[in-house]
Amino acid sequence: MKNLPLISTVILNWNGKEYLRPCLQSVKGQTYPYIEIILVDNASTDGSVEYIKNLFPDLRLLINHKNMGYGAGNNRGIEEAKGRYIFVLNSDTEIDKKCVEALWNCIETDQNIGVTTPKILLYDRRDIIDAAGLTIYPDGLSIGRGRLEPQEKYRQKEEVFFGSGCASLYRREMLEEIGLFDADFFAYAEDTDLGWRARLSRWKTYYVPEAVVYHHHSKKFGTYSPMKAFLVERNRIWVAWKNFPLPILCLWPFYTLWRYFYQGLGAVVGRGASGKFGRESSPLFLIPILIKAYLSGLRGLPKVLRKRKEVQSKKRISNWEVFSLFRKYGIKAKEIAFKE
């Protein structure tokens, strides 16, 4: 037992006071014995810091004086972590007591496994998948694998594209090689970007169904909020231009337009995220959000292209192998559009 490695759990909080106690207690109750907990607070205004100081006075607490977003906030915790492995966990979760142990047991089986990711279930519908890893689309978008499907369909331990940023265990050596989360994204798609960098460098990810997490999905920005729509659309542009080989980038506009076609159809018939967004506001309201996302994406493109040089310099797989990733772990535009 004394030879077990330390696992650092990094929990990022922003105005999540109501979730902190059950989240932290579930981490403290893990069967894996050597865990350090680092809570990073992103300038919460709901009394989270005072609450934690009173509830868990010995907890390692890092306080940011402004909301630095998902990437920068988690990066600060990772940089302070002492463990051989880093377990990044959203604050609006609770985890099964064997979660960390199951993730560690899997990652120890192969030195080429850089990430293990759990079965993430919806907190209020515990028979329904939130994410069982990530699936990818050739315009840079990604969604949770198995989202809103019955959990019984995802009982098998298997290799997936990458792990969800909600909860995943990362090997420190991998992060030292490919870098941490991209802080410029602020929120959404940081896990997808990190996943592409890992895949380009030949790191593998495994989904571990024995490790279970319960997640309050999109409680901060809202499932269909304008802010989330903007960030998701802008950041998927950056994901593609930062990580995709040139042959795929040449096809990028086609795949984007094909997805827009189905999402537009979804808005008309009231299906999928576009349909839900349309019912909550107006489908036409998506147009200025898209324009804003593209303008912001274009403004950030020079910096993204500078990052691209570093990413491509570490690329250890062929363009054909990149194409094969879409065949193996991809999702179709129609399925993206009509998923709720």
C-alpha positions, 0 to 999 in steps of 0.5 A: 500500500505504501508504494501506491502513487499520490493522486491529486484531485483538482476541483474548480469552483465558480459559484457552486457553493450548493454542490461543494459539500457532497462533491468534496465528501465523495472525494474524501470517501474514496477507497483509493487511499492516497489522494490530495484535494486541491480546490481552485475557486474562480472568484465566486460571489456566492460565499463559496470560499467562506463556506469551504474554509468553515466546512473543511478548514484543512482543505488546500484552497487556491483563490483566484481574484477573477474568473479565469475560466475552466482552462486557466483555473484548472491549470493553476491547480494542476501546476500546484499538484504533487501527484503522479496522476491528476484527477480533474473533477467538476465541482457540480459532481458526486463520485462513487467511492471506487471511482478513483481506484477504478480509473487508476487500476486501468491507467496502470495497465499500459504506459501509453494510456494517458487518460482514463475517463469514467461513466458520467451519469446525469445527477437527476437521471442516474440511468442516463449517460451524460458522457462516456468519453468524447466523440468528434466531428470533422469541423472541430465540434465534439459531444459526450459519447452516449449522451442521453442514452441508457447507461446499459449500452456502455458497460464495456471498458474500451478505448475512446477518443478522449475523456470528458473535462467534467471528470478524467484522470490524467497521467502527469507525463502526458501533460508534461509532453503535450501541455495543459488546457488552453486558457484562451478557450475560457470554457468549453472544448478545452478537453477536445483540444487537449484530446487532439494534442494527446492523440496526435502524440499517440497517447491513448484514452480508456473509458472505465464503466466501473468508475461512476460520476453523477453530474449536474449538467450545464448548471452554470451557463445553462444547457441552451444559453447564448453564452454556451452557444457562442463559446462552443461555436468559437472554440470548435473553430480554434480546435480545428485550426490548431490541431487538424492536418491541412487535408482535413482543414480543406474539407472543414467548410463542407462539414460545417455547412452540412452540420448547419443544414441539419441543425437548421432543420432541427430548429424548424422541426423543434428537435435537438439543441437547436430546436430547444434553443428556438423554443426558449428564445428564437431560432433566428437568435442563433444567427447573431451568435454565429456571427459573433463566434466567427468574428471572435474566432477570426480575431484569435486565429493568428494566435491559434496558428502560432500554437498550431506550429508547436502542436504539429511539431509534436505530431507523431501520427500520419494524416491517414491515422488522423482520418481513421480517428474520425471513422473510429470515434466520429459522430454524424452531423445528423446525430449531433443536430437531433440530440437533445 
